[in-house]
Amino acid sequence: MAHDKKPGLSEGTLHEQLTDDSKSAFARYQDLALGSSSAWYLIKYELIMLFASWVPGALGLVLRKFLYPLVLGDVGSNVVFGQGVALRHGQKIHIGDGVIIDDGAVLDAKGGANAGIVIGNNTIISRNVVLSCKNGDIAIGSNCTVGISTLVHALEGSDVRVGDDVLIGAFCYFIGSGPYGSDRLDLPFKQQGMYPQGGIHIGDNVWFGSHVQVLDGVTIEHSAIVGASTVVNKSVSAFDVVAGVPMKVLKNRQQSV
């Protein structure tokens, strides 16, 4: 497969960074989980996770409300952190007012020079949602709902940006990473790098059914509806209703009124 674009950071390169034999297991853990070589930050992070992350009920909510902001970039008022929330590269995680992060969610802002993760006011990140950066950025607007077990992935050069008032059903996948190179037959795919397609951009007031997959390079304009189990491999205009594999435009909401 020929590609016109230069590949971004490959999965192979990131894998090599995290499994570098010249670094101790301790240093590699810091690269993976903290994004900081500071001993003080490590101690603070470990103590907070040890004494707060697993605690159930109201006591756990109170502990996390007051302790988690100590290891995060910015946290607004009245934020709720559920039990077992995983925080990685926390200094690059920025959370607005009134946000709910439900049990088992993963906020992973991993990267060398990326901005990380931004979550707007009054947004709900449901149980077992994974927001995963690999040198890319994820920005989710205000008043959004991200459904159970949804994955948002952002590689370098393929940021994922979600507008305000967006509804995302359960088990959706936003794949902000281009395809692997496959021209070379003598190299594993991960060593050939990935080819970013420009990221995923979602406008305001978009509604996604469950099990939707959105591929890199797609823009979905405001007020669109994406039906359940759709594979979105091309951009969607404002007010369009789309569904199917391959995706088809069923109607435009403005024209059908």
Summary of the structure (lengths in Angstrom):
residues: 257
radius of gyration: 19.1
end to end distance: 43.6
largest distance: 63.9
contacts: 873
relative contact order: 0.11
helix: 21%
strand: 28%
